[in-house]
Amino acid sequence: MPDAPIVDFHAVVPAGGAGTRLWPLSRAGHPKFLLDLTGTGRTLLQATVDRLLPLTGPGHVLVVTGARHAAAVADQLPELGAEHVLAEPSPRDSMAAIGLAAAVLARRHGPDVVLGSFAADHVITGLPGFEATIRQAVAAARTGAVVTIGIPATEPSTAFGYVQAGEPLGAPGAPSARRALGFTEKPDAQTAAAYLAAGGYSWNAGMFVVRAGVLLEHLAAQLPALHDGLLRIAAAWDTDERDARLADTWPGLTRIAIDHAIAEPVAAAGGVAVVPGTFGWDDVGDFASLGALLGTGDGGPTLGTPDDVLRIDADGSVVATGGRTVTVVGVPDAVVVDTADALLVTTRAHAQQVKAAVDGWRARGRDDLL
Amino acid sequence: MPDAPIVDFHAVVPAGGAGTRLWPLSRAGHPKFLLDLTGTGRTLLQATVDRLLPLTGPGHVLVVTGARHAAAVADQLPELGAEHVLAEPSPRDSMAAIGLAAAVLARRHGPDVVLGSFAADHVITGLPGFEATIRQAVAAARTGAVVTIGIPATEPSTAFGYVQAGEPLGAPGAPSARRALGFTEKPDAQTAAAYLAAGGYSWNAGMFVVRAGVLLEHLAAQLPALHDGLLRIAAAWDTDERDARLADTWPGLTRIAIDHAIAEPVAAAGGVAVVPGTFGWDDVGDFASLGALLGTGDGGPTLGTPDDVLRIDADGSVVATGGRTVTVVGVPDAVVVDTADALLVTTRAHAQQVKAAVDGWRARGRDDLL
């Protein structure tokens, strides 16, 4: 790394979500973030931590994950150390996960440290741009803002939420930061086209950078019971009382996404800033997205062994091999995913419908496949 | 069986052809006729012999196959006995196969026995109609005609050759038999439509019924060298000289289909009759044909385990399972064939192109898959 780590900066990586649209690669017991979907030899979680550690310095990355996956996470990230993997007894959505991390960090390092929250299952390209963006976001966060990253929209996508940028924030070291006027949920096609035409809207990449104390203050104002519960747990985290506090407090925590809990109400009050992301970003939300990510080397987008794939009039078909040969004839937009117990055949256009396959097998009682 | 076997009638079943359009179910080492493609528990070869034995009586079915498949054939048909499986050292096309059988039968039983040749890899439904048809064909053959079976055309198919029927033959016991005016190869769509509109054309099912001596006389007239070679081998067949004669004579035999060698020239001379087939006939030529044959029970055409298949917006997709689950989303005309080492994904519309997959893997040196 040419640059030194950012002082007093900690990354929080919530590692949750099954990624059912990537079934059968992604399973409940082996979710998307544990997979190498880019063929680089590193899983999405590992790549996420790889890109954050140079920015935070060693010991400043916390992963928050479900108890079910804590061992796999620790196994994939031996460099982190046990105290940097927070295991949730049960899923309580992103506000509890990030709030817990903020409360633990505030106790360990004080409320003025800045935390950045980054999903464990996104793919990012252009690391210098990523680092420059995060440095600006941290600078903006030091002024007390909740800072989000907005990915400049390149098409009228209906797959992402949007954030609208207003006047420049004027924070030192963050020349690109602007006040966030508000967030919107995934729009319909017409609205998305209007956003693109209007300018000033960008995709909400789901990254938040904020001082730990500021986050907790907003949480105390918006959801005091959740705030108090998280602080009670955090106070016990590095003691013998952790399990007891988790047992008596965690199950009662409010399930809510950080977007609804903090970002939206605080933006309405003028407390959110947005920094444009000058890097490539992909949430790998489905197989169409994975296909675009894999590119067309070796005759078509392949995850696994290109030599095992034969495409005839099917150049763009997306294939994930599973140790056998795969032949696709005449279906250029096919998606073929081969695993030991489950084979999926669909098309890029139906990528969002893959979730229904998981529902279908569940309805048949085939939980072994989920 | 309500009716007694037909006196002096022998069935010949040429069992050859890889069936590359059914790859990867069908392989060079495990061809189509050895497969159970109907889910009945009997292979196409077994079902062929099952339907012939009641007509011929025991001991009157001969299978002619390649040396490579003789053991598998004998294994599938223990009721036949070794002297009823003729093994060819190398493929010499259908005239040599059926001619050899005719020559062996003529030596064993005399030239007046009637032989009927039936492919080992077709599917036939409506057995009473099949039996009635064959009884008429045998009756017509006793008059000295080469008799073929014409399947009444129900659509302007371009997948089959056609036979045109003329005036009634007037043979005793064969009221439906007519003189065959001639054969045509697989026509283009316009010609096929014209045939259907004109009437009198039917699909050539590739079945021939003829007295052994008549067949050999035609062969002697048309291809005397082939005739003489086959007689030389047949004379040695049931002796210690068989292997020697095969070794010195078989490799030099002319490769030609019986249609070109006998049916076409003899039809032109007025020596061929056609009996309409009053039964269901399918040559299972490709996966589209297989899909139609399997029907739509259990949610869609399935070969294997219907419980292992989940179709979402893909009701008509054709699936051959291979011990794992198969999920098809949004591809109603998909064809998915799952085997241990090769997975094929295509559509019914591309069924004829599957042959190209075999060529493709051969070009890559993957003979293990063929």
Interface residues (C-beta under 8 A of the other chain):
Chain A: P24 L310 I312 D313 S317 R324 T325 V326 T327 V328 V329 G330 V331 A334 V336 D338 A340 D341 A342 L343 L344 V345 T346 T347 A349 H350 Q353 V354 A356 A357 G360 W361 R364 R366 L369
Chain B: P24 D307 L310 I312 D313 S317 R324 T325 V326 T327 V328 V329 G330 V331 A334 V336 D338 A340 D341 A342 L343 L344 V345 T346 T347 A349 H350 Q353 V354 A356 A357 G360 W361 R364 R366 L369
